[in-house]
């Protein structure tokens, strides 16, 4: 089967950021399929022409469209538009049996639908975030005309999809609310890379050796983007409260993003920057296991917004796979898993002092209890979120749609 796979933010393990598309694509290649990944080369290094590389059997079509999480919304919209134009040309020229597009941004549906029509093949659409529901809830999308256009684009994407993949039960519900048939939505969450994050293979002292300022103190880590939606500024308040309470715990943020400068300034103003709150640049995915192995808790954070409870954050699954207990500051399906299995704790989203106290209580448990929490995290990853198992599920959906394109088009 020839698969044209569109993802604007594709990453290899040597890059920072999520690698779901890479991991799924290489497993599709291992099943004997041909995969062309159409993506953007986001580094602004002067490249003007598209180029191709082969990554573990995946033919990656890199289209130079500079992008970073530090961009303003207006700058991002320009990047989305540029990628739509470039990817439409490239994807339509690739012989394929199926087109698979993964959002965000939602604009990825435009080149995907065009390519599927040109090739006369079905399209499968993957929903990673509920757009435009989420930016509307955040207040980022306020113009009535823009809202209508975004909702129309959402319906357009679903209407032209033979199947929809949703990354969480909440996202599935959102897709169905938009009018898409429930029986054609498959939930395949972000997954745990059990091999890469095998705790037996990680060096638990590597990160502390590299950053001696942390010392032997209890360590809480956040590895990911510092965007507006992530609300990493919350952690500054927790660090300040912990310091005032006399706690020895320290916090490390490893990442970058639009809010990075604001978080750094807030930490400096609070008197915690370089004391019990540290900020480090993003690292390649291959280095994250050692970071997590050094930590007592791994954080997954979002602003206090119920619309975000349906998220399927990579950092959550990475932590589980590494056997690192997880602390969340939001509710929803992930919080239910954490509380139900004892794989970590859920923090109050609006009370940094109470969060600092909860962390201190958790760290004060007997060592055997904390060890059990780590084991519960790894067991949850193995039982429910194995990447190999979930990749098999994705392959099954794509293969079924490609085998029965008439059935899919009739259902539409």
N, C-alpha and C positions, 0 to 999 in steps of 0.2 A: 504494500500500500504506500502510495506517495502522499505525504502529509505536508501541507504548507501551514506552518505554525507561526502566528503573528503575536509578538510580545514586544512592546516598545522598550521595556526595561530589562531585557534578558541579561543575566549575569552568569559567568563561569565561577567555579570555586576560587579562582585566583583574584576575583574582584570582590568588593564589599557589597553587601546586600543579599536579598533573597535569591535562592537558586532553584526554586520549584520547577521552572520551565526547563532548565538544564537537566535536572534529575529526571523529570518525566520524559523529556525528549531522548535522553541517552538510553533509557529503558525501552522506549519504542524502537529505537535503532537495534537494540539487542534482540528484539522480537522479529527482526528482519524487515522492518519498515524503513523507508527512505524519508528523512525529515529535513526540510528546509526551514530554518528559523529566520524570520524577517524581523530585524530589530534595529535599534539606533546605536550608533557610536557616539557616546555622550560627552567624551572628552573634547574640549575645544582646542585641538592641537593643529589646526590648519588644514585638516583633511577636507577635501571637497567631493571626491568621487567614492561611490560605493565599493566595497571590497568584500571578499569572501575568505573565511577560514573554516577549518574543519576541527570541531571540538568533540572528541570522543565519538566520532562518527556522525555528528550533527553538522550539516552544511549550514553555516551561519552567514547570512547576508547582512552585513553591517552597513547602515545608511547614516552618514555623518549628520547628526542633528544634536548640537550641544544642548545639554540639560543638566540641571542640578537641583537638589532640594532647597537650595538657598534662593532660587528664582522667585520673583513675585508671581502672583496669579496671572497677571497680564503676560509676563514673559513665558510662563508655562503654556498658556493658550497658543502663543505664537509657535512654540516648539511642537505642540500637538498638531497644529495645522501643517507645519513643515513635514512632520513625519507622515501624516495622512497622504500628502501629495507624493512623497518619495516611495512610500510603501505600497501605495496603490499600483504604481507602475511596476514595481518589482514583483509583488505577489501575483499580479495578473499574468505575468510572463512565465511563471513557474508551473510546469505540468504537474497536476495533482489529482488525487482521487477524493480528497477531503480537505477542507480548510478549517483550521482550528485557531480561534482568536481568543486571547485572554486579556481582560481588562484589569486595572485601569490603565489609561484613560478610556472612557466610553467611546471616544472617537475611533478606537481601533476597529469598531464595527464597520466603518465606512470602507476601508480598503478590503476588509474580509468579505463583505457582501459583494463588492464589485468583482473580486477575484473568483469567488464561488460562481457567480453568474457567468463570467467569461469562460471559466473552465467547465461549466455545466455540472458542478459537483455540489454536494451538501456542505453546509457550514455548521460547526458546533461552537457555541459561545460560552466562555468561562467567566463567571462573575466573582471577582476578588473583593469588591466593595460595592455596596448598594449606591450606585450613582443613578440619578442625581439626588436621591433621598438623603444621603449623608451630607453633601455640601449645603443643601437647603437647611438641614437641621443645624448645621454649624453656623449658618448665617453668611456663608461665603458666596452663596448664589441667591441674590435678593431681587434682581430685576425680573419683573413678571414675564417679559418677553423671553429673557434668557431661560427662565424656569420652564416655560412652555416648550422652548426649543430643545432643552435637555431631556424633558420627559418624552418628547416626540422621538428623539434619538434613541432613548432607552427602548421604547416600543418597537422602533425600526429594527434594532438589534435582535430583540426576541422574536419578532415576527418572521425574520429571515433565518432563524436557527432551527435546525432539525432536532437538536437537543441543547439543553443548557446545563452546564456544570456549575454548582454553587459550592462555595468553600465553607459554608456552615449552615446549620438548620435555619438560623435567622435569615440568612441570605436567600435560602430556598423560599421561605415564606414571603420575602420581599418580591421575588420574581413572580410568584403566584399572585400576589396582590396586584401586580401590574397587568394581570390578565393572561399570563402564560399557563398552559395546562400543567397541573401538578405532576401528572404521570410522565412528563417528558423532562423533569428536572432531577438530576442525580447529585447528591451531596458527596463531594470528595474534598475533605478539608486539607489544609496544609499538613504536611506530614513530617515524621521524625526520621532523620537519616541515622539509623541505628549503627551503621558501620563508621561513618565519619565521627560521630559523637560518642563512640564507645568509651565509657569512663575508664576502662582498663588500659586504654591506649593513650590517654591524655597525660600531659605533664602538669601536675597540679601546682608546681612551684615556678613554672616558666614565667607567668605573668607577674608574679611578685618579684622575681629576680630582675625583670626588666624595669620594674617600678618600685625601687626600694623604699620610696616615701610611704608606701602603704604598710610596709612592715608585716608583722604577724597579726594585725588587728582583724576582727571579723569583717568580712567584705561582702557588700551588696552591689551587684553589677547590673547595669542597663546597657544592652548592646543593640543599637538600632538608630533609627532616624530621630532627629530632634525637629519635627515639624509641629505646626500648630495643633494638629489633632492629637499628637502624642502627649502634650502637656508635661514635658520633662521638668518644667519649672516647679511642679509639685514636689519633686525630689529635693529641691533646694530647701523648701520649708521643712521637710522631714529631717534633712541633715542638720538644719539649725536647731530644731527641737531636740534631736538626739544629743547634740553638743551641750545644750542647756541642761539636759537631764543627766549629764555626766557619763553618757554612754561612750564606749571605746570603738563602736562600729564606725566604719567609713564606707563611703559610696563612690563608685566609679562609673562614669558615663563614657561609653566607647561608641563614637558615632559623629555625625555631622547633620546639618540641616538648616532650615530657614530660621529656627529659633536659637541656634547655637550661641550667637553673640548675646542675645537677651538672657539666656540661661547663665552664661559666664558672668555677665554684669550683675545679675541677681545674686549669684553665689558670692561674688566679691563684696557686694553691699551687705550681705548677711554675715560676712566674716567667716565663711566656711570654705571658700575656694583655697585649695592647697593645704587645708587643715584636716577636714574629714570628708571633703567633697572634691573629687578629681575628675578632670575632663581630658580624654585622650582621643586622638583621631581614629577614624574607622580602620578596621583591619580586614584582611581577606577572610573569606568564609573558612578556609582551611585552618586559620589561627583561632577561630572562636572557641573550639573545644577546650583549648588550654586556658582561655579566659574564664570560661564557665567552671572548669575544674578547680580554679583557685577560689571560687566564691562559695559563701555560705548560703546565699539566696540569689536567684536571678529575677529581675523585675520585668513585667510587661505593664506598660502604662498608657493610659489614654485620658483625655479630658472627661469631665463628669457629664457624659452625654449618653443616654440610653440607646440612641441609634448606633453607637459604637459597640454595643454588647454583642453584636453579630459578627464581630471581626474574627479573623483567622490568622493572627499575628505569627510570623515565622519564629520570632524570638521565644514564644511560648513553647513551640514544638522542639526547638533546639535545646531549650533547658530540660525538657522532659527526657529527651534522648540522651543527654549528658548525665542524667541522674542527679541534677541539681534541683533542689526544691524551688518552687516558683511562688512569687508574691505578685498578686494582681491588685489593681485599685479600681476594678469595675466588676459589674455583675454579668450574668448571662451564662452561656453554656460552658465556657472555660472555667469560670468560677465554680460552677456546679461540679465539674470533674475534679478540680483541686480539692474542694471541701469534702467531696464524697470519697476520695481515695486517700486523703491525708498527704497529698503530694506538695503541700505548701500552705499558704494562708492568703486570705483576702483582706486587703487594707481598706479603711474608710477613705473615700475619694475626696472628702471635703474637710478633713481634720488632720493636718500634718502631725500635731502633737500626739493624737491618739494612734496614728500610724507608727510613729517612732516608738511609742510604748509597746505596741503590738509586736514590732520587730524585736525589741529588747526582750520581751517575754519569750518569744519564739527561740531566740538565740540562747536564752537561759535554760532551755530544756536539757535534760541529760543527753549525752552524746549518742546513746543508742537510739533515742527517739528521733534525733535529727538524721541519723543514718537511715532509719526506717522511712523517713519522709523522702530521702533521695532514692531509696530502693523502690518506693511507691511511684515516684515520678518515672523512673526507667521502666517499670512494669507497665504503667499506663501507656507509655510510648510503644512498647512492644505489642501490647494487646490490642490497642485501638488505632494507632496512628503510624504503623509501619509503612515507610515509603514504598517498599516493594509491593505490598498488598494493595495500597491505594493506586499505585501506577498500573497494576493489573486491572483494577476497576476502570481507570480512565481508558486504557487500551481496549477494554471490552466495549465501552460506549462507542469509541471511534470506529472500531472494526464493524460493529453492528450497523451503525449509520452508513458506513461506506458500502456494506453488503446490500443494504436495503434502501437506496436513495429514493426510490419511488414511494415507499411507505412513508418516509419522512416528509416528502413534498406533499403527499396527499393529506397528511396530518396537519400541515400548515394551512 
